[in-house]
Amino acid sequence: MSAKITSLLRWMLLLFAAPAFATNYSIIVGGQTDNGGYGGYGGGTTDLLMFSPSTMTINVGDSITFTNSGGTHNVVSDTAGMFRCANGCDGAGGNGNPSPDGWSSTVTFNQAGTFGFHCEIHGAMGMKGTITVNAPASTFAISPGVTGSWYNPAQSGQGFNVEVLPNNLFLAFWYVFDSKGNNLWLGGTGTASGDTVVVNLVQTNGGFFPPNFDPTKITRPAWGTVTLKFSDCNSGTATWTPNDTTNFSTGTMPIKRLTNVDGLACQ
């Protein structure tokens, strides 16, 4: 099979097969119940000021269909401008004003995070809920091709040298500065797992410039950890946690590849 045909098939799989994994879920809006305890929807006399279920966990790309089973309601995201729906959704050809039972609206969630929602009329009375949207699982795995220099372009002058060794052993050096502006070289190892590695860093002290270098004077106190998470062969995130929180703060920053090893492919 030619390379062109193979490439085309891969694109077809991405375009046509991926949506099959998306799932549509249902949340009932409102409803009625009898004072006598009837717990169904649409068959009672007293409005239910609730969403059922009120909490749901889905994945990026999934959708939720909100169906009004009784009462005058709508469904509005706590995140301004995200969605406001009843007879369709505002901004998508519909009208999100509160409306009596009978309407149904579907919202697709393409962003990971936790999103609250409420009924515009009855939110203060407890008619609200939460949707947790899980990010898609990473398909990238750390391999020897990650080896090279990595840095944050907005903070050029400090960065990482990393090397992926056999058995997923990961070696990293962070060339950075301390809180007083002195050179600070941190180094350590960790075991790569999937797209992430946690490196235990040490700070090397006690050395002198040759010929006065004395290896017996070297100390290597633990500095803390840095977690490197790679989204692909050329980008990732560094998150660090120091042991000394007086002179160093926790933090995170995006990193980009600066150099690679010639002939060592990254996939």
C-alpha positions as CSV (number, residue, x, y, z in Angstrom):
1,M,0.0,0.0,0.0
2,S,1.4,3.4,-1.0
3,A,2.3,6.0,1.6
4,K,-0.3,8.4,0.1
5,I,-3.1,5.8,0.5
6,T,-2.0,5.0,4.1
7,S,-2.0,8.7,5.0
8,L,-5.4,9.2,3.5
9,L,-6.8,6.2,5.4
10,R,-5.5,7.7,8.6
11,W,-7.2,11.0,8.0
12,M,-10.4,9.2,7.1
13,L,-10.3,7.4,10.5
14,L,-9.8,10.6,12.3
15,L,-12.6,12.4,10.5
16,F,-15.2,9.6,10.5
17,A,-14.4,7.2,13.3
18,A,-13.6,9.7,16.1
19,P,-17.2,11.1,16.5
20,A,-18.4,7.5,17.2
21,F,-16.7,7.7,20.6
22,A,-18.7,10.7,21.7
23,T,-21.7,10.0,24.0
24,N,-24.9,11.9,24.5
25,Y,-26.3,12.1,28.1
26,S,-29.6,13.2,29.4
27,I,-30.6,15.6,32.2
28,I,-34.2,16.1,33.1
29,V,-35.2,19.7,33.9
30,G,-38.0,20.2,36.4
31,G,-41.1,18.0,36.5
32,Q,-44.0,17.6,39.0
33,T,-44.7,15.5,42.0
34,D,-47.8,15.0,44.1
35,N,-47.8,16.1,47.7
36,G,-48.6,12.5,48.5
37,G,-45.1,11.4,47.4
38,Y,-45.4,10.5,43.8
39,G,-41.8,10.7,42.5
40,G,-42.2,10.5,38.8
41,Y,-42.1,13.3,36.2
42,G,-45.0,15.0,34.4
43,G,-47.7,13.3,36.4
44,G,-48.0,15.4,39.6
45,T,-49.2,18.8,40.6
46,T,-46.2,20.3,42.5
47,D,-43.2,21.7,40.5
48,L,-39.9,20.0,41.1
49,L,-37.2,22.7,41.2
50,M,-34.3,20.5,40.3
51,F,-32.2,18.9,37.6
52,S,-32.0,15.1,37.6
53,P,-29.2,14.2,37.8
54,S,-27.8,17.4,39.1
55,T,-24.1,16.3,38.8
56,M,-22.6,14.5,35.8
57,T,-19.1,13.5,34.6
58,I,-18.5,13.3,30.9
59,N,-15.6,13.5,28.4
60,V,-14.5,16.2,26.0
61,G,-16.7,15.9,22.9
62,D,-19.7,14.4,24.7
63,S,-23.0,16.2,24.8
64,I,-25.9,16.6,27.2
65,T,-29.6,16.9,26.2
66,F,-31.6,18.9,28.7
67,T,-35.3,18.1,28.6
68,N,-37.9,20.1,30.4
69,S,-40.4,17.7,32.1
70,G,-42.5,20.3,33.8
71,G,-42.6,23.9,34.9
72,T,-41.2,27.1,33.4
73,H,-37.4,26.8,33.3
74,N,-34.2,27.1,31.3
75,V,-30.6,25.9,31.7
76,V,-27.8,28.5,31.9
77,S,-24.1,28.0,32.4
78,D,-22.5,29.7,35.4
79,T,-19.7,30.6,32.9
80,A,-20.8,33.7,31.2
81,G,-21.7,33.2,27.5
82,M,-21.1,29.5,27.5
83,F,-24.7,28.4,27.0
84,R,-28.2,29.6,27.7
85,C,-30.9,27.2,26.5
86,A,-34.6,26.3,26.5
87,N,-36.2,26.3,23.0
88,G,-32.8,26.0,21.5
89,C,-29.8,28.0,22.7
90,D,-29.0,31.7,22.4
91,G,-26.5,32.3,19.7
92,A,-27.3,29.1,17.9
93,G,-30.7,30.0,16.3
94,G,-32.7,29.3,19.5
95,N,-34.2,31.2,22.4
96,G,-32.8,30.5,25.9
97,N,-35.6,32.4,27.8
98,P,-37.3,30.3,30.5
99,S,-40.1,28.3,28.8
100,P,-42.8,25.8,29.9
101,D,-42.4,22.1,29.6
102,G,-41.9,20.4,26.3
103,W,-38.6,21.8,25.2
104,S,-35.3,19.9,24.7
105,S,-31.9,21.4,24.0
106,T,-28.5,19.7,23.4
107,V,-25.2,21.2,24.4
108,T,-21.8,19.7,23.3
109,F,-18.8,20.2,25.6
110,N,-15.5,20.6,23.8
111,Q,-13.5,22.0,26.8
112,A,-12.3,20.2,29.8
113,G,-13.1,21.6,33.2
114,T,-15.9,21.8,35.8
115,F,-18.9,23.9,34.8
116,G,-21.9,24.9,37.0
117,F,-25.4,25.5,35.5
118,H,-28.7,26.7,36.9
119,C,-32.2,27.7,36.0
120,E,-32.4,31.5,35.6
121,I,-35.7,31.7,37.6
122,H,-35.1,29.1,40.3
123,G,-31.3,29.0,40.7
124,A,-31.5,30.8,44.0
125,M,-34.0,28.1,45.2
126,G,-31.4,25.4,44.6
127,M,-32.2,24.5,41.0
128,K,-28.6,24.1,39.9
129,G,-26.0,21.5,39.0
130,T,-22.4,20.7,37.9
131,I,-20.9,19.1,34.9
132,T,-17.3,17.8,35.0
133,V,-15.7,17.4,31.6
134,N,-12.7,15.1,31.6
135,A,-9.8,15.9,29.2
136,P,-9.0,13.3,26.6
137,A,-6.4,10.8,27.6
138,S,-2.9,11.6,26.2
139,T,-1.7,9.3,23.4
140,F,1.9,10.7,23.6
141,A,4.5,8.6,25.3
142,I,8.0,9.7,26.3
143,S,10.7,8.0,24.2
144,P,14.4,8.6,23.6
145,G,13.5,11.1,20.9
146,V,12.5,13.6,23.6
147,T,16.2,13.9,24.4
148,G,17.5,17.5,23.9
149,S,17.3,21.0,25.3
150,W,14.0,22.5,26.3
151,Y,13.1,26.0,27.4
152,N,10.5,28.7,27.8
153,P,10.9,31.2,24.9
154,A,9.5,34.0,27.1
155,Q,12.2,33.3,29.6
156,S,15.2,32.5,27.4
157,G,18.4,32.1,29.5
158,Q,17.3,29.2,31.7
159,G,16.0,25.8,30.7
160,F,16.4,22.0,30.7
161,N,18.7,19.4,29.2
162,V,17.0,16.0,29.3
163,E,18.0,12.5,28.2
164,V,15.8,9.4,28.0
165,L,17.8,6.3,28.9
166,P,17.0,2.6,28.7
167,N,14.2,1.2,30.9
168,N,12.4,4.6,30.9
169,L,15.1,6.2,33.1
170,F,14.9,9.9,32.6
171,L,17.8,12.3,33.3
172,A,17.3,16.0,33.6
173,F,19.4,19.1,34.4
174,W,17.7,22.5,35.1
175,Y,20.0,25.4,34.5
176,V,18.4,28.2,36.4
177,F,19.1,30.9,39.0
178,D,18.3,31.3,42.7
179,S,16.4,34.1,44.4
180,K,19.6,36.2,44.6
181,G,20.4,35.9,40.9
182,N,23.2,33.3,41.4
183,N,23.6,30.4,39.0
184,L,21.7,27.3,40.2
185,W,22.2,24.0,38.6
186,L,19.7,21.3,39.6
187,G,19.9,17.7,38.4
188,G,18.2,14.4,39.0
189,T,16.5,11.3,37.6
190,G,13.0,9.8,37.4
191,T,11.1,7.1,35.7
192,A,9.0,8.1,32.7
193,S,5.5,6.9,32.6
194,G,3.4,7.7,29.5
195,D,3.7,11.4,28.8
196,T,4.9,12.4,32.3
197,V,8.0,12.1,34.5
198,V,8.7,13.3,38.0
199,V,12.3,14.1,38.5
200,N,13.8,14.3,42.0
201,L,16.2,17.2,41.9
202,V,19.4,17.8,43.9
203,Q,21.5,20.9,44.2
204,T,25.3,20.4,44.0
205,N,27.3,22.5,46.4
206,G,31.0,22.7,47.6
207,G,32.8,22.7,44.3
208,F,35.8,24.9,43.3
209,F,37.2,25.7,39.9
210,P,40.1,23.4,38.8
211,P,42.8,22.7,39.9
212,N,41.2,23.3,43.4
213,F,38.3,21.0,42.8
214,D,37.9,18.4,45.6
215,P,35.2,15.8,45.1
216,T,35.2,15.0,48.8
217,K,33.8,18.5,49.4
218,I,30.8,18.0,47.2
219,T,27.3,17.8,48.8
220,R,24.0,17.1,47.0
221,P,21.1,18.2,49.2
222,A,17.6,17.4,47.9
223,W,16.0,20.5,46.3
224,G,12.6,19.3,45.4
225,T,10.9,17.9,42.3
226,V,10.0,19.0,38.8
227,T,7.3,17.2,36.8
228,L,7.7,17.3,33.1
229,K,4.6,16.5,31.0
230,F,5.0,16.4,27.2
231,S,2.0,17.0,25.0
232,D,4.0,16.1,21.8
233,C,7.6,16.0,20.5
234,N,8.0,19.8,20.7
235,S,6.0,21.1,23.6
236,G,5.2,20.3,27.2
237,T,4.8,21.8,30.7
238,A,7.2,22.0,33.7
239,T,5.8,22.1,37.2
240,W,8.1,22.3,40.2
241,T,7.8,21.9,44.0
242,P,10.8,23.0,46.1
243,N,11.5,21.8,49.6
244,D,12.6,25.3,50.6
245,T,9.5,27.4,50.3
246,T,11.1,30.4,51.9
247,N,13.5,31.1,49.1
248,F,11.7,29.3,46.2
249,S,8.1,29.2,45.2
250,T,6.1,26.5,43.4
251,G,5.2,27.2,39.8
252,T,4.6,26.0,36.3
253,M,5.5,27.1,32.8
254,P,5.2,25.8,29.2
255,I,8.3,24.5,27.6
256,K,9.3,24.1,24.0
257,R,12.0,22.1,22.3
258,L,15.2,24.0,21.6
259,T,17.5,21.3,20.3
260,N,17.3,17.6,19.5
261,V,19.8,14.8,18.8
262,D,20.5,14.3,15.1
263,G,19.2,10.9,13.9
264,L,17.1,10.3,17.1
265,A,13.5,10.4,15.9
266,C,10.6,11.4,18.1
267,Q,7.2,10.0,17.4
